């Protein structure tokens, strides 16, 4: 089993009450890959610019992550600068430089077009469609999005949702797309748009999954201090999809375990800036926290 992720590989500048990091390796594809790599080989489809440091490419390759479908552009690398205050639940974007993303046309390397599991991270839904057209017969397709695409590319987003198995959104996005205040009603409304499974990420309040005949709800794993939540949702998705790829199943039992793996992976992510914690994360450490988490939520 292999996993293909379409998303951003970025240079992030982040400020939180715990400090600041400038131009660190970030982006949705990078965060996803850091947890998914613990279960399966990961293929990244993305683009970087001429200013992207070689050490970051070497680092990603050293984590059993394929960059064969990573394009190089003469433009600058996508860069994001944000700040967190208060409960650190929401980032305030200070600056965004799209750079190479403006002209990005994803090309999937021939050997990676047969990936069994696909995650379309938050990016233009037209680019997500372009990648799906290049793939053969993935066993499972999941996608993420954001409020910007809901507002500006709604028609494209709705067409794509009919082709995917799992749709992921945070609570605000779920409400925005459906017009429902209740997350239960929003999950039902999202599923009516096409996906078989709906996964609502609620940040520090955990996650909710709806599959038509069932709801699964999990709290977040308790951590002593949230240092930087950037990329937590993508890290969650990496653990979730990684486990499903390894299990080779999408049954109810596998889904529950996948939620646990995703939740504990995200808990490591928030304990440091950027990839500081997940870069050195091992399957053994993830397993230990998953075991502790199961004891916490069982009743």
C-alpha positions as CSV (number, residue, x, y, z in Angstrom):
1,X,0.0,0.0,0.0
2,X,1.2,3.5,-0.8
3,X,-0.2,7.0,0.0
4,X,-0.2,9.9,-2.3
5,X,-0.8,13.4,-0.9
6,X,-1.4,16.6,-2.9
7,X,-0.7,19.7,-0.9
8,X,1.7,22.5,-0.1
9,X,5.3,22.3,0.8
10,X,5.9,25.7,2.3
11,X,8.2,28.0,4.3
12,X,6.3,29.1,7.4
13,X,6.9,31.9,9.8
14,X,5.0,31.4,13.1
15,X,4.5,33.4,16.3
16,X,2.9,32.0,19.4
17,X,3.1,33.0,23.1
18,X,6.0,30.5,23.2
19,X,8.2,32.2,20.7
20,X,8.8,32.6,17.0
21,X,10.2,30.5,14.1
22,X,11.1,32.0,10.7
23,X,10.9,30.3,7.4
24,X,10.7,26.8,8.7
25,X,9.6,23.8,6.7
26,X,5.8,23.6,6.7
27,X,2.8,23.1,4.4
28,X,-0.1,20.7,4.4
29,X,1.8,17.9,2.5
30,X,4.8,18.1,4.8
31,X,2.8,17.8,8.0
32,X,0.6,15.0,6.5
33,X,3.7,13.1,5.4
34,X,5.4,13.3,8.9
35,X,2.8,11.1,10.4
36,X,1.7,9.0,7.4
37,X,5.3,7.9,6.8
38,X,5.2,5.8,10.0
39,X,2.7,3.5,8.3
40,X,3.5,3.5,4.6
41,X,5.6,5.1,1.9
42,X,4.4,8.6,1.1
43,X,4.4,10.3,-2.3
44,X,4.2,14.1,-2.3
45,X,2.6,16.0,-5.2
46,X,3.5,19.7,-4.8
47,X,5.7,22.5,-6.0
48,X,8.6,24.5,-4.4
49,X,10.5,27.5,-5.7
50,X,14.1,28.3,-6.5
51,X,14.6,29.6,-2.9
52,X,13.6,26.3,-1.3
53,X,16.6,25.0,0.8
54,X,18.2,21.8,-0.4
55,X,18.4,20.6,3.3
56,X,14.6,20.4,3.4
57,X,14.5,18.2,0.3
58,X,17.2,16.0,1.8
59,X,15.3,15.8,5.1
60,X,12.1,14.7,3.4
61,X,13.8,12.1,1.3
62,X,15.5,10.8,4.4
63,X,12.1,10.1,5.9
64,X,11.1,7.6,3.2
65,X,9.1,10.2,1.4
66,X,9.1,10.3,-2.4
67,X,9.6,13.7,-4.1
68,X,9.3,12.3,-7.6
69,X,6.1,14.3,-8.1
70,X,7.5,17.5,-6.5
71,X,7.9,20.2,-9.1
72,X,10.6,22.9,-9.1
73,X,9.6,26.5,-10.2
74,X,11.7,29.6,-10.9
75,X,9.2,31.5,-8.7
76,X,9.4,31.7,-4.9
77,X,8.2,29.0,-2.6
78,X,4.7,29.4,-1.1
79,X,5.2,31.2,2.2
80,X,2.8,31.8,5.1
81,X,3.2,33.9,8.2
82,X,0.8,33.7,11.0
83,X,0.3,34.4,14.7
84,X,-1.6,32.7,17.5
85,X,-2.9,34.3,20.6
86,X,-5.2,33.4,23.5
87,X,-6.3,29.7,23.4
88,X,-4.2,29.2,20.1
89,X,-7.3,27.8,18.4
90,X,-7.2,30.1,15.4
91,X,-4.3,31.6,13.5
92,X,-4.2,35.2,12.4
93,X,-2.7,35.3,9.0
94,X,-0.2,38.1,8.7
95,X,1.2,37.4,5.2
96,X,0.7,35.0,2.4
97,X,3.0,34.7,-0.7
98,X,1.5,32.3,-3.2
99,X,4.7,32.3,-5.4
100,X,5.0,29.0,-7.3
101,X,1.4,28.0,-6.5
102,X,0.0,30.6,-8.9
103,X,1.2,28.7,-12.0
104,X,1.3,25.2,-10.4
105,X,0.1,22.4,-12.6
106,X,0.5,19.1,-10.7
107,X,2.1,16.2,-12.6
108,X,2.0,12.8,-10.9
109,X,5.1,10.6,-11.6
110,X,4.1,7.6,-13.7
111,X,5.0,5.0,-11.0
112,X,3.0,6.9,-8.4
113,X,-0.3,6.9,-10.3
114,X,-1.3,3.6,-8.9
115,X,-1.2,4.8,-5.2
116,X,-3.9,2.9,-3.2
117,X,-4.7,5.8,-0.8
118,X,-5.0,9.4,-1.8
119,X,-5.2,12.5,0.4
120,X,-6.1,15.8,-1.3
121,X,-5.0,18.4,1.2
122,X,-6.3,21.9,1.3
123,X,-5.6,23.5,-2.1
124,X,-7.6,24.7,-5.1
125,X,-10.3,22.1,-5.9
126,X,-9.4,22.4,-9.6
127,X,-5.9,21.2,-8.8
128,X,-7.4,18.4,-6.7
129,X,-9.5,17.3,-9.7
130,X,-6.4,17.5,-12.0
131,X,-4.5,15.0,-9.8
132,X,-7.4,12.6,-9.6
133,X,-7.6,12.5,-13.4
134,X,-4.0,11.3,-13.5
135,X,-4.6,8.4,-11.0
136,X,-5.7,4.9,-11.8
137,X,-8.0,3.2,-9.3
138,X,-7.3,4.4,-5.7
139,X,-8.9,2.2,-3.0
140,X,-9.6,5.3,-0.9
141,X,-9.7,9.0,-1.6
142,X,-10.0,11.6,1.2
143,X,-10.0,15.4,0.8
144,X,-9.7,18.5,2.9
145,X,-10.7,22.1,2.0
146,X,-11.1,25.5,3.6
147,X,-13.5,28.4,3.8
148,X,-11.8,30.3,1.0
149,X,-12.6,27.5,-1.5
150,X,-16.1,27.2,-0.1
151,X,-16.7,30.8,-0.9
152,X,-14.8,31.2,-4.2
153,X,-14.8,27.7,-5.8
154,X,-18.0,26.2,-4.5
155,X,-19.1,24.6,-7.7
156,X,-15.7,22.9,-8.3
157,X,-15.7,21.8,-4.7
158,X,-19.2,20.3,-4.8
159,X,-18.3,18.4,-8.0
160,X,-15.2,17.0,-6.4
161,X,-17.0,15.9,-3.3
162,X,-19.1,13.5,-5.4
163,X,-15.9,11.6,-6.3
164,X,-14.3,11.2,-2.8
165,X,-14.8,8.7,-0.1
166,X,-14.0,10.9,2.9
167,X,-14.5,14.6,3.3
168,X,-12.6,16.3,6.1
169,X,-13.4,19.8,7.4
170,X,-13.1,21.8,10.6
171,X,-16.3,22.7,12.5
172,X,-16.4,26.2,11.0
173,X,-16.1,24.9,7.4
174,X,-18.7,22.2,8.0
175,X,-21.2,24.9,9.1
176,X,-20.2,27.2,6.3
177,X,-20.7,24.7,3.6
178,X,-24.1,23.4,4.8
179,X,-25.6,26.4,6.6
180,X,-26.2,24.2,9.7
181,X,-25.4,25.4,13.2
182,X,-25.5,21.9,14.7
183,X,-22.4,19.8,13.8
184,X,-24.5,16.6,13.7
185,X,-26.8,18.3,11.1
186,X,-23.8,19.6,9.3
187,X,-22.2,16.2,9.1
188,X,-25.4,14.8,7.7
189,X,-25.7,17.6,5.2
190,X,-22.1,17.1,4.0
191,X,-22.6,13.4,3.5
192,X,-25.7,14.1,1.4
193,X,-23.3,15.9,-1.0
194,X,-21.6,12.7,-2.0
195,X,-18.8,11.4,0.4
196,X,-19.4,8.2,2.2
197,X,-17.7,9.4,5.4
198,X,-17.5,12.8,7.0
199,X,-14.8,13.7,9.4
200,X,-15.2,17.0,11.3
201,X,-12.0,18.2,13.1
202,X,-12.8,20.2,16.2
203,X,-9.2,21.2,17.3
204,X,-8.7,21.0,21.0
205,X,-12.3,19.5,21.3
206,X,-11.5,16.4,19.3
207,X,-13.2,15.0,16.2
208,X,-16.5,13.6,14.9
209,X,-17.0,11.1,12.2
210,X,-20.3,10.3,10.5
211,X,-20.9,7.4,8.2
212,X,-24.7,7.3,7.6
213,X,-25.5,4.6,10.1
214,X,-23.1,5.7,12.8
215,X,-21.3,8.5,14.6
216,X,-17.9,8.2,16.2
217,X,-16.8,10.9,18.5
218,X,-13.3,11.3,20.2
219,X,-11.8,14.0,22.4
220,X,-8.4,15.4,21.7
221,X,-5.4,13.8,23.5
222,X,-4.6,16.1,26.5
223,X,-1.2,17.8,26.3
224,X,0.4,19.9,28.9
225,X,1.1,22.9,26.6
226,X,0.1,23.7,23.0
227,X,3.2,25.3,21.5
228,X,2.1,25.6,17.9
229,X,-1.0,24.1,16.4
230,X,0.1,24.8,12.8
231,X,-0.4,21.7,10.7
232,X,-2.2,19.7,13.4
233,X,-5.1,18.9,11.2
234,X,-2.9,17.6,8.4
235,X,-0.8,15.6,10.9
236,X,-4.1,14.1,12.1
237,X,-5.1,13.3,8.5
238,X,-1.6,11.6,8.0
239,X,-2.0,9.3,11.0
240,X,-5.6,8.6,10.1
241,X,-4.9,7.8,6.4
242,X,-1.6,6.1,7.2
243,X,-3.3,3.6,9.5
244,X,-6.1,2.8,7.0
245,X,-3.5,2.2,4.3
246,X,-1.6,-0.2,6.6
247,X,-4.8,-2.0,7.7
248,X,-6.1,-2.3,4.1
249,X,-9.6,-1.9,5.5
250,X,-12.2,0.8,6.0
251,X,-14.6,-1.1,8.2
252,X,-16.0,0.4,11.5
253,X,-13.2,-1.1,13.7
254,X,-10.5,0.2,11.4
255,X,-12.0,3.7,11.3
256,X,-12.1,3.9,15.1
257,X,-8.5,2.9,15.3
258,X,-7.6,5.3,12.6
259,X,-9.2,8.1,14.5
260,X,-7.1,7.2,17.6
261,X,-3.8,7.2,15.5
262,X,-4.7,10.5,13.9
263,X,-5.6,12.1,17.3
264,X,-2.3,11.0,19.0
265,X,-0.2,12.1,16.0
266,X,-1.8,15.6,16.1
267,X,-1.0,15.7,19.9
268,X,2.7,15.4,19.1
269,X,2.5,18.0,16.4
270,X,1.2,20.8,18.7
271,X,4.0,20.2,21.3
272,X,6.6,22.0,19.2
273,X,7.0,24.5,16.4
274,X,6.4,23.2,12.8
275,X,7.9,19.7,12.4
276,X,10.1,19.9,15.5
277,X,8.2,17.0,17.3
278,X,6.9,15.0,14.4
279,X,10.3,14.9,12.6
280,X,11.7,12.6,15.2
281,X,8.5,10.8,16.0
282,X,8.7,7.0,16.0
283,X,6.0,4.3,15.7
284,X,6.9,3.1,19.2
285,X,6.2,6.5,20.7
286,X,3.0,6.9,18.8
287,X,1.9,3.4,19.9
288,X,2.6,4.2,23.6
289,X,0.5,7.3,23.4
290,X,-2.3,5.5,21.5
291,X,-2.4,2.9,24.3
292,X,-2.6,5.6,27.0
293,X,-5.3,7.3,25.0
294,X,-7.4,4.2,24.7
295,X,-7.4,3.8,28.5
296,X,-8.5,7.4,28.9
297,X,-11.5,7.2,26.6
298,X,-12.7,3.6,27.4
299,X,-15.7,3.3,29.7
